Amino acid sequence: MSVDAATVRRIAHLARIGVKDSEVLHLQGELNAMLAFVEQLKEVNVEGVEPMTSVTPMAMKKRADVVNDGEIADDIVRNAPETQGHFFLVPKVVE
């Protein structure tokens, strides 16, 4: 696959990048080089290769999935004008 000058201008327009006419030929070569590299990668045999998320094997640290109040309920309501237990008291606004 190769990119022509019109395609370079269209890509630049879609990306909202201002490209001068003198730059189109250079960008055309750059885009064609990138596409050639991608085509080259398609030739690599990846049969039986496990997908990976990192170059080094690691396991994510996980915490227990436990529902709690965050253990800071007293700190949260401390500055409220009125509270009852761990709840904010507010004036009634709907009758």
N, C-alpha and C positions, 0 to 999 in steps of 0.2 A: 504494500500500500504506500502511496506517496501523496504528498500534499502539494497543491499548486498555489500560485500567488493569490488567486481568488479565495481559496480556502483559508489561507493565512489571514487575509483581511477580514473574513467572516469570523474566524476564531477571535481575532483581536476585538472586533466589534462586540461579540457576545461577552467577552471578558471585560469590556469597558476599558480597553487599553489603547492609548493613542499610538499608532504605528505610522511612521513616515514612509513614503514610497521607497526611500533609499534603504530602509531596514527590512523590507519585505523579503528580499532575496536571501539575506542572512538568516532570518527567522524560518524561512522555508527549508533551508539546509538543516537548521537545528531540529525542527519538528520531524523531518524525514529521518534524521539520525536516531531520534528517540523511538520512532516507530520501527525502524530497522532493528533496534535493540530488543524491543518487545517481541518482534517476530522471531528473533534469535532465541529468546527465552521460551517460546512455544515449543522449540525443538527438544528441550530438556525432558528426559524421562523421569517423571515423578511417581511412577507406579510403586505403590507400597510405602511411600514416604508419609509419615504422620504429619498432620498440620501442627504448627507450633505457634505459640504466642510470644515466645521470648527465645533468645539465642542460648540462654542458660536455663536448665531445668529448675523450676521453682513451683512451690505451692502457695496459693494465696492464704494469708492469715484470715481465719474466720472466727467470728465471735458467736456465742450461743444466741439463738433467736428467741429471746425472752422478752415478754412485755413487762415494762416497769414504768414508774413515773419519772424516771430520770434522776431520781434521788436528789433533786434540787427544788422540789415544790415550794418549800418554805422560802427559798431565795427568790423565786419568781414572784410570789405574791407579797413579799416584804414591803415594797413601795406602793402597793395599791391603796387607795383611800379607804376602801371597805372590802373586807373579805369574810368569808364564812368557810372554815376549814381550809381547803386548798382551792377555793373558788373565788372569782372576782364577783362582787356585788355591784350591779349597775342599776340605774333607774329604769323603770318600765317605760318603753317607748311605743308599745302597741296596745290598744285597748280592745 
